[in-house]
Structure formats: C-alpha cells, structure tokens
Amino acid sequence: KKPYVIHVAEIIYSYISIIKKKYPKIDTKEAINKFMETDQFKKLRDGTLHDEWFNELKKNHYIDQETGLKIPQETIKLLEIQREVTIKQLIKIPPLYEAKNNTLIEASNWAYNFLWRMCESYELWCNETGQSEKLLLKIID
C-alpha cells in the first residue's frame, strides 16, 4: 500500500516524466525547470493541488477508495503539514528580481531542490516496493 505522503510526490514525478517524454533530449534538471513553468506547478505552489485532494477525501468521509478503510486523523494532519511545507518551499519569485538578488535566486533554488527531493523520494519508494518499471527519471541511479 502506498503511503499517503507519497501521493503528491507521485503527481510531481508523473508531470515531470510527461515533460521528459515530450522532450526526450532534455535532462531531468531541464524537465523539472519546465515543470516549474506549468499550471500544475502553480496549483502545487499555491496549495490548490492539496486542497482539491483534501476536498475529495472529505467528500468520501476520509475513506481510502482502495482499501475501504478510514484514513487516520494523524495522517490527515501530516498531509496538512506537507501542504504547508510545500507552499513554503515553492515560494513564488518575481522573474524581474531573480537575477539581481541572491536571496531570491536561493529561494528559487529551494523550489527546484524540493521538487528534486520529491522525485527522489518517489523513486526510492518505487525501488523499495519492487516497482522499478515506474522509474523514468533515473534520479537515484
């Protein structure tokens, strides 16, 4: 069974994998950067992606659709923390200031590094659970 905290990492990984397939000559770093220009990234950055997922869970009374079991409140709290950390890590940087301010460049790098770590976490989980066929970005190689 997939841990709930892997759900968002899987979504990120999937979007970046789609970009990599669309542009096979680019490397993973470039694919992550292209992802950061998408509407899906904006939904992740502003919390909308988590909010939509939480609304779906709430609509289903927090019952896991795969197992039929109620998702523990502690898990929901952990996912809410994940949402807040994601928003903080993916802080929006105005493009006008990126080149002129090292602090803002560093914040932009945080976003990239956060996405890389999420993809890495997903690959590690896939590797540990014998699902290496899902590994398209080859981050842990």
Salt bridges, closest charged atoms under 4 A:
GLU10 OE1 - LYS2 NZ 2.31
ASP39 OD1 - LYS42 NZ 3.62
ASP51 OD1 - ARG83 NE 2.73
GLU52 OE1 - LYS43 NZ 2.93
GLU56 OE2 - LYS59 NZ 3.40
ASP64 OD2 - LYS1 NZ 3.68
GLU84 OE2 - ARG83 NH1 2.63
